[in-house]
Every structure is written in structure tokens, then in C-alpha cells.
Amino acid sequence: MQDPVLNQAMDEWEKSSDDPKIREEYYDRRKAILDEMAAFREAELRLREEIRQGKKEGREEGKKEGREEVKKKVTKKLLEKGMDFKSISDITGMSEEEIKNFR
């Protein structure tokens, strides 16, 4: 090689790769970097799972709220038609007390 800087770098690299202490420091540093990368990846995967779980819970809660809203609308319509509390309770699954308080 004709580049003196590159030659010097290669010489230094060869010297350091022969030194067991430097080699051990290199492997320790490399392991620390890999451990850090693994911890970051684990955190990223956990975050993605939490987001997925949150979306699932949100959908389930939305469905539940939707069913409750439909129940209220049906109850209101049945009350407007003059249906008795017992029949409305049988249809909607709401207690007669809930229906009485609905008005």
C-alpha cells in the first residue's frame, strides 16, 4: 500500500488485534452494544404489543358502548309505544328498575 495513513492504521490494527487485553476490551464493548440493541428491540416489541392490545380493548369498549346505545334507543321507542316495563325488560335485557329510571 502506498498511502502512509492507511499503512499506519493497518499497523495499529495489527498491533491491537495481537494484544489480548485490547481484544478483550473490544469483545466486551461489542457485547455491550449488542445487549443494548437487544434491549431496545425488546422494548420496541413490547410497545407494539401494548399498542395492539390497547386497540383491541378500545374496539371491545366501543362495541359495548354501541350495544348500550342501541339498547337505550330501543327502550325509548318501546316506551313511546306504551309497552310495559316487564316486556321491555325481556326484550332489552335491562332491569325493570333501569327502565323506570330511563324516563
C-alpha angles and dihedrals in degrees: 000000000000101000106097094201092052091046090052091048091050091049091051091047092051091049093049094046089056092053110090093204094053090044090052091049089050093052092045091052092045091051091049091052092048091047090051091050091049091050090050091050091048090051090049092051092048091050091051091050091049091050091049091049091047091052091049092050090046092053091048091049090048091052091050092050089048092053091049091050091051090049090053093049092048091047091050092050092048091049089050089053089054098247116163122253094246093056092045089050091052091050101043102029090234118133118253088243091056090050093049090051090047094076 
